[in-house]
Amino acid sequence: MFLTSLGAISVGDILDVALVSVLLYALLRWFEGARAAFVVRGMIVAGAVYLIARIANMEMTTGVFHGFFAILAVALVVIFQEPLRQVFERLAVWSLSAGKIRAAPQLSLPAAVVRTIGDFARERTGALIVLRGRDPLDRHLIGGWPLGGKLSEPLLKSIFDHHSVGHDGAVIVQDQQVTHFGCRLPLSRGFDPTECHGTRHAAALGLAELTDALCIVVSEERGTVSVARNGKLEKLADLAALEVILKAFADEIRPAAPGDRLRRLRTHHPRQKLLAFGSALLLWAVFVYADKVVEHDFELPVAVVNVPAETVADVEPDVVRVRVSATIGDFLWADSDTMVVQADLAGATGGPIRARLELRPDSVPASFVVKGLDPILVEVQLSPQPAGSP
C-alpha cells in the first residue's frame, strides 16, 4: 500500500516541504531571538495534540482546536507585534538588497578606538556605542543629531566628554562613520537593575532586543565594559574579549561568499534545521499526503450466501480483485479486512450457476468508494443436498 501510494508524490510536494521547512526554520530562529521559548513549547504541545486528534478522527476535539487556533493567531499578533515588525523589516531589507553587489561593510573598530573604550573604562567615563548590523535603526532612535564624521579616538572623546551636549546619548556607527550622536534608545522591557547598573545598559539591551545591532556600554559608576547583542547583556573581563566579539560580529554581518553560504547552510543550527524539516514533513503527511485520493486493489475471497455451506462444491474463481478509491489516510486507518464479497444464490438449485458478485454493503468502510470488481461473475457448482435435508 505504501509503495503504491508513492506515485502520488509530485515535484510540487517536494518543493512544498522544502519551502515550509525554510519558513519553520526562520520561525524557530525568530522565536529564539524573541526569547519566546515557552511560547514555542506550548505551540508544539498544542500542535501535537491537534495532529493526534485529526489522525484519530476526533471531530469534536479538532473543531475545538480550530476555534482555539483562530484566537491564538490574533493573540500572537498582539503579543509579538514588535518582533513581527522586525521580521517584515528584515524581509524588506533582504528583498531590496537581493541581487545587488555591495561592498563589504567595514565593521571592525580600529585598534585606537578599542583603546579609547579602555580609556573610558579606566577614567569612569560613561559611553554607549552602537554598531549597526543589517537591521534599520531609524525608527528606534529618539532625538540626537546627524554627524557623518569618521570614527576616531578624538571624535569619541569629544562626544562623550562630560561637557558635551550629547554625552548621555548613544553614538551610532556604520561603515567606520559616526552617523548620529546623542541618540536616545528604547529601554529594555526585561531590564533588571540589579544586573544592568544603569540606564545606558537598559538602553543597550533594549536596542539589542529589537535589532541585530551590537551595543558597547561603558559604565560610569563601575568602569566596566559590557556588550549587548541578540537580547543579551554580557560584562567583559578585558578588551581582548571585546576584540573577539567584534570579530565575530563582523563575520556574521559581512556578506558571505558563495562558498561560505554553503558551509553555513550545512553546519549552522543543525538542531533547528532538523526540527523544521521533521515538522514540515509531518504537517505535509497529515494535511496533504493523507488527503490525496488514490485507488487500491484488494484481493478478497468469495463468500456464497443463502445456500447451505455444505452444498457448495466449487467456486471459480474463488478470489476476486476489488478496486477501491479513498484518501491515503483512509486506507491507513480504515479496516479493509471487514470487506466481504458475496454471491447470493437464494433459490438456486443444481449447477453450475453463474452468479453476480457484490460487496456486502455493511462491510465496506464509509470512506471507501468501490470502483469495480474483477471478475463481476463467478461460477458456482452446487452438490446435491443429502436426503432428508430441508
DRENVEX-916265 format. One record per residue (C-alpha): residue number from 1; residue in three letters; chain; z, y, x. Coordinates in steps of 0.02 Angstrom, whole numbers, plus 32768, in hexadecimal, padded with zeros to 4 digits. Each point is the difference from the previous one (the first is absolute). Example, Ala and Ser with C-alpha at 12.3 -4.5 7.8 and 13.67 -1.06 7.14 Angstrom:
REM residues 2
 resi resn chain   c3   c2   c1
    1  ALA     A 8186 7F1F 8267
    2  SER     A 7FDF 80AC 8045
This chain:
REM residues 390
 resi resn chain   c3   c2   c1
    1  MET     A 8000 8000 8000
    2  PHE     A 8030 807A 8089
    3  LEU     A 7F66 7FDF 806A
    4  THR     A 7F8A 8010 7F6D
    5  SER     A 8050 80A7 7FD2
    6  LEU     A 7FE0 8049 80AC
    7  GLY     A 7F4F 8024 7FC9
    8  ALA     A 8047 8085 7F8B
    9  ILE     A 8036 8068 8098
   10  SER     A 7F82 808A 8025
   11  VAL     A 7FE8 807D 808C
   12  GLY     A 8049 8082 7F8B
   13  ASP     A 80A0 7F9B 7FF6
   14  ILE     A 800F 7FFC 80BD
   15  LEU     A 7FE5 80BC 800B
   16  ASP     A 807A 8016 7F70
   17  VAL     A 808B 7FA6 805E
   18  ALA     A 7FD9 805E 80A0
   19  LEU     A 8006 80AB 7FAD
   20  VAL     A 80A1 7FDC 7FA1
   21  SER     A 804D 7FBD 80A1
   22  VAL     A 7FDB 80A6 8056
   23  LEU     A 8047 8062 7F6E
   24  LEU     A 809E 7F96 7FFA
   25  TYR     A 8016 8010 80BD
   26  ALA     A 7FF0 80BD 7FF3
   27  LEU     A 807C 7FFF 7F6F
   28  LEU     A 807D 7F98 8064
   29  ARG     A 7FF2 8073 8096
   30  TRP     A 8013 8098 7F8F
   31  PHE     A 809C 7FB9 7FAC
   32  GLU     A 804B 7FDF 80AC
   33  GLY     A 7FDE 80B5 8031
   34  ALA     A 804A 803B 7F5B
   35  ARG     A 809C 7F98 8022
   36  ALA     A 7FED 7FA5 7F5B
   37  ALA     A 802A 7F4F 8038
   38  PHE     A 806F 7FE1 7F69
   39  VAL     A 7F76 8039 7F8B
   40  VAL     A 7F84 7F89 8054
   41  ARG     A 8078 7F6D 7FF2
   42  GLY     A 801F 8025 7F49
   43  MET     A 7F46 800B 7FDD
   44  ILE     A 7FE0 7F5C 805B
   45  VAL     A 8086 7FA7 7F9B
   46  ALA     A 7FBF 8048 7F5C
   47  GLY     A 7F4E 7FD5 802F
   48  ALA     A 802F 7F4D 802D
   49  VAL     A 8058 7FE7 7F59
   50  TYR     A 7F69 8047 7FA5
   51  LEU     A 7F87 7F8E 805B
   52  ILE     A 806A 7F67 7FD8
   53  ALA     A 8009 8035 7F4A
   54  ARG     A 7F43 8019 7FF8
   55  ILE     A 7FDA 7F59 8053
   56  ALA     A 8077 7FA8 7F8A
   57  ASN     A 7FB2 8058 7F68
   58  MET     A 80A5 8051 7FD0
   59  GLU     A 7FB3 807D 7F88
   60  MET     A 809D 805F 7FCD
   61  THR     A 8039 8016 80B4
   62  THR     A 7F55 803D 803A
   63  GLY     A 7FF9 8078 7F6C
   64  VAL     A 80A9 8049 8030
   65  PHE     A 7FC5 8013 80B4
   66  HIS     A 7F61 805B 7FC8
   67  GLY     A 806B 8085 7FAE
   68  PHE     A 8077 8002 8095
   69  PHE     A 7F72 801B 807C
   70  ALA     A 7FBC 8092 7F9B
   71  ILE     A 80AB 8055 8008
   72  LEU     A 8013 7FD1 80B8
   73  ALA     A 7F59 8050 802C
   74  VAL     A 8038 80A7 7FB5
   75  ALA     A 80AB 7FF2 8054
   76  LEU     A 7FB3 7FDF 80AB
   77  VAL     A 7F8E 8098 7FF0
   78  VAL     A 8098 806D 7FD9
   79  ILE     A 8070 7FB5 8086
   80  PHE     A 7F7C 7FFC 8089
   81  GLN     A 7F9D 809B 7FD4
   82  GLU     A 8017 804B 80AE
   83  PRO     A 7FCE 7F61 805F
   84  LEU     A 7F6B 7FED 7F8A
   85  ARG     A 7FC8 80AF 802D
   86  GLN     A 800A 7FCD 80B6
   87  VAL     A 7F93 7F68 7FDE
   88  PHE     A 7F78 8069 7FAE
   89  GLU     A 800C 8084 8088
   90  ARG     A 7FE8 7F7B 8087
   91  LEU     A 7F70 7FB5 7F9E
   92  ALA     A 7FAE 80AB 7FF5
   93  VAL     A 8018 801F 80BA
   94  TRP     A 7FBA 7F54 8029
   95  SER     A 7F68 8015 7F8E
   96  LEU     A 7FD8 80AD 8044
   97  SER     A 800E 7FC8 80B4
   98  ALA     A 7FA7 7F58 7FEA
   99  GLY     A 7F5F 7FF8 8061
  100  LYS     A 8023 809F 8061
  101  ILE     A 800C 7FFB 80BC
  102  ARG     A 809E 805A 8032
  103  ALA     A 8043 8028 80AA
  104  ALA     A 80A2 7FA8 8025
  105  PRO     A 8091 8077 7FDC
  106  GLN     A 8073 802F 808F
  107  LEU     A 80A6 7FBF 7FC1
  108  SER     A 806C 7FE9 809A
  109  LEU     A 806D 8091 8034
  110  PRO     A 7FEB 8048 80AF
  111  ALA     A 8089 7FCE 8079
  112  ALA     A 8039 80B6 8009
  113  VAL     A 801B 8001 7F43
  114  VAL     A 8066 7F5F 8009
  115  ARG     A 806A 8051 8087
  116  THR     A 8013 8098 7F8F
  117  ILE     A 8048 7F90 7F79
  118  GLY     A 807B 7FC0 8083
  119  ASP     A 802D 80B4 802B
  120  PHE     A 8020 8024 7F47
  121  ALA     A 8077 7F6B 7FF9
  122  ARG     A 8060 8035 809B
  123  GLU     A 800C 80B5 7FC6
  124  ARG     A 802C 7FCF 7F4C
  125  THR     A 7F68 805C 7FBD
  126  GLY     A 7FD0 7FC0 7F55
  127  ALA     A 7F48 7FD3 7FEB
  128  LEU     A 7F90 7FA7 7F84
  129  ILE     A 7F51 7FCE 803A
  130  VAL     A 7F87 7FA8 7F8B
  131  LEU     A 7F6B 7F9F 8044
  132  ARG     A 7F81 7FEB 7F76
  133  GLY     A 7FB7 7F53 7FE2
  134  ARG     A 7F72 7FD9 7F88
  135  ASP     A 8053 8042 7F62
  136  PRO     A 7FE9 80B6 7FCD
  137  LEU     A 80A0 8066 800B
  138  ASP     A 7FD4 80A3 7FA8
  139  ARG     A 804D 7FDB 7F57
  140  HIS     A 80A4 7FCD 8052
  141  LEU     A 8014 809E 8068
  142  ILE     A 8064 8091 7FBA
  143  GLY     A 7FEE 80AD 804C
  144  GLY     A 7FE1 8015 80B9
  145  TRP     A 7F74 8058 805B
  146  PRO     A 7F58 7FC4 8043
  147  LEU     A 7FF0 8009 80BC
  148  GLY     A 7F74 7F9E 8050
  149  GLY     A 804A 800B 80AF
  150  LYS     A 7FF0 7F7F 808A
  151  LEU     A 8098 7F90 800D
  152  SER     A 8065 802D 809A
  153  GLU     A 80B0 8012 8043
  154  PRO     A 8006 80BF 7FF6
  155  LEU     A 7FC0 7FFF 7F4C
  156  LEU     A 8082 7F82 7FC5
  157  LYS     A 808F 805A 8058
  158  SER     A 7FC8 80A3 7FB2
  159  ILE     A 7FF8 7FB7 7F51
  160  PHE     A 80A9 7FA8 8009
  161  ASP     A 805B 808F 8055
  162  HIS     A 8095 8033 7F95
  163  HIS     A 7FB8 80AF 7FEF
  164  SER     A 7F59 7FC1 7FBD
  165  VAL     A 7FE3 8017 7F46
  166  GLY     A 7FBD 7F4F 7FF0
  167  HIS     A 807D 7FA1 806C
  168  ASP     A 8051 7FA8 7F6A
  169  GLY     A 7F5C 7FBC 7FC0
  170  ALA     A 7F8A 7F77 8038
  171  VAL     A 7F6E 800A 8078
  172  ILE     A 7F62 7FA3 7FC8
  173  VAL     A 7F97 7FB7 808D
  174  GLN     A 7F50 7FBD 7FEE
  175  ASP     A 7F88 7FD8 808F
  176  GLN     A 806C 805A 8081
  177  GLN     A 8002 809C 7F94
  178  VAL     A 8096 804F 7FA9
  179  THR     A 7FAF 8020 7F57
  180  HIS     A 809D 8044 7FA7
  181  PHE     A 80B3 802F 802A
  182  GLY     A 809B 802D 7F9D
  183  CYS     A 7FD3 7F84 7F76
  184  ARG     A 807E 7FB7 7F87
  185  LEU     A 7FEF 7F46 7FDA
  186  PRO     A 8035 7F99 7F68
  187  LEU     A 80AE 7FB6 8016
  188  SER     A 8019 7F46 7FFA
  189  ARG     A 803D 7FB9 7F5B
  190  GLY     A 805B 7F77 805E
  191  PHE     A 8054 8079 8079
  192  ASP     A 80A9 7FC4 803F
  193  PRO     A 8061 8090 8051
  194  THR     A 806E 7F86 805F
  195  GLU     A 7F68 7FC0 805E
  196  CYS     A 7F85 8091 8007
  197  HIS     A 8072 8090 8036
  198  GLY     A 7FA2 8093 7FB9
  199  THR     A 7F74 804C 7F9A
  200  ARG     A 7F7E 7FEA 808A
  201  HIS     A 801B 7F45 7FFD
  202  ALA     A 7FF7 7FFC 7F42
  203  ALA     A 7F5D 8064 8006
  204  ALA     A 7FB5 7F90 8086
  205  LEU     A 802D 7F64 7F9F
  206  GLY     A 7FBF 804D 7F5E
  207  LEU     A 7F53 8020 8049
  208  ALA     A 7FFF 7F54 8052
  209  GLU     A 801F 7FB2 7F55
  210  LEU     A 7F6A 805A 7FB6
  211  THR     A 7F80 7FFA 808D
  212  ASP     A 7FD4 7FA1 809E
  213  ALA     A 8032 8093 806F
  214  LEU     A 8075 7FEB 8095
  215  CYS     A 8091 807C 7FFD
  216  ILE     A 8065 8026 809C
  217  VAL     A 80AC 804D 7FE4
  218  VAL     A 8077 804C 807F
  219  SER     A 80B2 8012 7FBF
  220  GLU     A 804D 80AA 801D
  221  GLU     A 80B0 7FBB 7FE8
  222  ARG     A 7FF6 7F5E 8065
  223  GLY     A 7F71 801E 8079
  224  THR     A 7FAB 7F5C 7FD0
  225  VAL     A 7F48 7FDA 7FE5
  226  SER     A 7FCB 7F9D 7F66
  227  VAL     A 7F59 7FCF 7FB5
  228  ALA     A 7FD4 7FE3 7F49
  229  ARG     A 7F6E 7F8F 7FD6
  230  ASN     A 7FD0 7F96 7F6A
  231  GLY     A 809C 802F 7FA0
  232  LYS     A 8079 7FD4 808E
  233  LEU     A 8066 806E 8074
  234  GLU     A 802A 7FC3 80AF
  235  LYS     A 806D 8052 8085
  236  LEU     A 7FB7 7FEB 80AE
  237  ALA     A 8060 7FD2 809C
  238  ASP     A 7F92 8063 8078
  239  LEU     A 7F57 8053 8016
  240  ALA     A 7FB3 7F5D 803C
  241  ALA     A 8019 7FBA 7F51
  242  LEU     A 7FAA 8099 7FB9
  243  GLU     A 7F69 7FE4 8070
  244  VAL     A 7FF3 7F4B 7FC5
  245  ILE     A 8004 8037 7F49
  246  LEU     A 7F7E 8088 8021
  247  LYS     A 7F8B 7F83 8050
  248  ALA     A 8014 7F85 7F70
  249  PHE     A 7FE1 808C 7F82
  250  ALA     A 7F63 8037 805C
  251  ASP     A 7FBF 7F4D 8005
  252  GLU     A 801E 7FEB 7F46
  253  ILE     A 7FB2 80A3 7FC7
  254  ARG     A 7F6E 8006 807A
  255  PRO     A 7F5C 7FBF 7FB3
  256  ALA     A 7FEF 7F4B 8035
  257  ALA     A 7F67 7FBC 8059
  258  PRO     A 7FA1 7F75 7FA4
  259  GLY     A 804C 7F7B 8070
  260  ASP     A 80B0 8043 7FE4
  261  ARG     A 7FE5 8001 7F44
  262  LEU     A 7FD3 7F48 8003
  263  ARG     A 8097 7FD8 806D
  264  ARG     A 8074 8060 7F8B
  265  LEU     A 7FB2 7FA8 7F6B
  266  ARG     A 802A 7F57 804D
  267  THR     A 80AD 8024 8047
  268  HIS     A 8055 808C 7F9D
  269  HIS     A 8077 7FD5 7F72
  270  PRO     A 7FD1 7F48 7FEA
  271  ARG     A 808D 7FDD 7F84
  272  GLN     A 7FC7 8089 7F89
  273  LYS     A 7F4B 7FC9 800F
  274  LEU     A 802B 7F4C 7FDA
  275  LEU     A 806A 8033 7F6B
  276  ALA     A 7F76 8072 7FBE
  277  PHE     A 7F7A 7F79 8011
  278  GLY     A 806E 7F7B 7FB1
  279  SER     A 802C 8073 7F6F
  280  ALA     A 7F4A 802F 7FE5
  281  LEU     A 7FCC 7F4A 8003
  282  LEU     A 8088 7FD2 7F83
  283  LEU     A 7FD1 808F 7F8C
  284  TRP     A 7F49 7FCF 8008
  285  ALA     A 8029 7F4A 7FDE
  286  VAL     A 806A 8029 7F67
  287  PHE     A 7F9F 8090 7FB3
  288  VAL     A 7F4C 7FDE 8035
  289  TYR     A 7FE2 7F4E 803C
  290  ALA     A 806B 7FAF 7F79
  291  ASP     A 7F9F 805F 7F79
  292  LYS     A 7F54 7FC9 803A
  293  VAL     A 7FAA 7F92 7F7E
  294  VAL     A 7FB7 7F60 8048
  295  GLU     A 7FC5 7F58 7FBF
  296  HIS     A 804B 7F5B 8034
  297  ASP     A 7FD5 7F4B 7FDA
  298  PHE     A 8082 7F7E 7FD0
  299  GLU     A 7FE0 7F45 7FF8
  300  LEU     A 8061 7FB8 7F6D
  301  PRO     A 800B 7F50 7FB7
  302  VAL     A 7FBF 7FE0 7F51
  303  ALA     A 8081 7FD5 7F7B
  304  VAL     A 7FC1 7FA0 7F67
  305  VAL     A 8062 802D 7F63
  306  ASN     A 800F 7FC5 7F4C
  307  VAL     A 7FDE 7F4A 802B
  308  PRO     A 807B 7F7E 803E
  309  ALA     A 800B 800A 80BC
  310  GLU     A 7FEC 7F43 8013
  311  THR     A 7F54 8007 7FAE
  312  VAL     A 7FB5 8074 8082
  313  ALA     A 7FA1 7F8C 8074
  314  ASP     A 7FA1 807E 8067
  315  VAL     A 7FD9 80BB 800F
  316  GLU     A 7F69 803A 8062
  317  PRO     A 801A 8073 8058
  318  ASP     A 80BD 7FFD 7FFE
  319  VAL     A 8011 80A3 8062
  320  VAL     A 7FAA 80A4 7FD2
  321  ARG     A 7FF3 80A9 8054
  322  VAL     A 8048 8095 7FA3
  323  ARG     A 7FCE 80B1 8037
  324  VAL     A 8083 8085 7FDC
  325  SER     A 7FFD 80BC 801A
  326  ALA     A 80A0 8062 8024
  327  THR     A 804E 8076 807D
  328  ILE     A 8037 7FBA 80A8
  329  GLY     A 80B3 8028 7FD2
  330  ASP     A 7FF2 7F9B 7F60
  331  PHE     A 7FBB 7F6C 8060
  332  LEU     A 8092 8009 8079
  333  TRP     A 8089 800E 7F7D
  334  ALA     A 7FBD 7FA7 7F65
  335  ASP     A 801D 7F44 7FEE
  336  SER     A 7F51 7FB5 7FFE
  337  ASP     A 8047 7F4F 7FFB
  338  THR     A 8024 8014 7F46
  339  MET     A 7F46 8004 7FD3
  340  VAL     A 7FC2 7F69 7F9E
  341  VAL     A 7F49 7FD1 7FE2
  342  GLN     A 7FF2 7F92 7F68
  343  ALA     A 7F7F 7F9D 7F9F
  344  ASP     A 802D 7FF5 7F48
  345  LEU     A 7FCA 7F58 7FB7
  346  ALA     A 8051 8011 7F55
  347  GLY     A 7FAD 7F84 7F8A
  348  ALA     A 7F8F 7FB6 8086
  349  THR     A 7FE3 7F45 800C
  350  GLY     A 7F9B 7F8E 806C
  351  GLY     A 7FA4 8047 8092
  352  PRO     A 7FC6 8040 8071
  353  ILE     A 8029 80AB 7FB9
  354  ARG     A 7FC3 80A7 8044
  355  ALA     A 808E 807A 7FE9
  356  ARG     A 8004 80BB 801A
  357  LEU     A 8087 8040 8076
  358  GLU     A 8074 8091 7FE2
  359  LEU     A 809A 804A 804F
  360  ARG     A 809B 7FED 7F97
  361  PRO     A 8022 80B6 7FCE
  362  ASP     A 80BC 7FFD 801B
  363  SER     A 7FEA 7FBA 80B0
  364  VAL     A 7F9C 8092 8048
  365  PRO     A 8066 8090 804D
  366  ALA     A 7FE9 809F 7F9C
  367  SER     A 7FB5 805D 8095
  368  PHE     A 7F77 7F7E 801D
  369  VAL     A 7F51 8015 7FB9
  370  VAL     A 7FA2 7F5B 7FF7
  371  LYS     A 7F4C 8018 8037
  372  GLY     A 7FC3 7F4D 7FE6
  373  LEU     A 8016 7F45 8017
  374  ASP     A 7F8E 7F90 8065
  375  PRO     A 7FD0 7F8B 7FB3
  376  ILE     A 8020 8033 7F4D
  377  LEU     A 7FE4 7F4F 7FBC
  378  VAL     A 804B 7F5A 8035
  379  GLU     A 7FDD 7F4E 7FCC
  380  VAL     A 8096 7F9E 7FC0
  381  GLN     A 7FFE 7F44 7FEC
  382  LEU     A 807E 7FBD 7F83
  383  SER     A 803A 7F4C 7FFC
  384  PRO     A 801D 7FA7 7F5A
  385  GLN     A 80AF 8014 7FB9
  386  PRO     A 806B 7F64 8003
  387  ALA     A 8010 7FA3 7F5B
  388  GLY     A 8088 8044 7F8F
  389  SER     A 7FF9 80AF 804F
  390  PRO     A 8001 8091 7F85
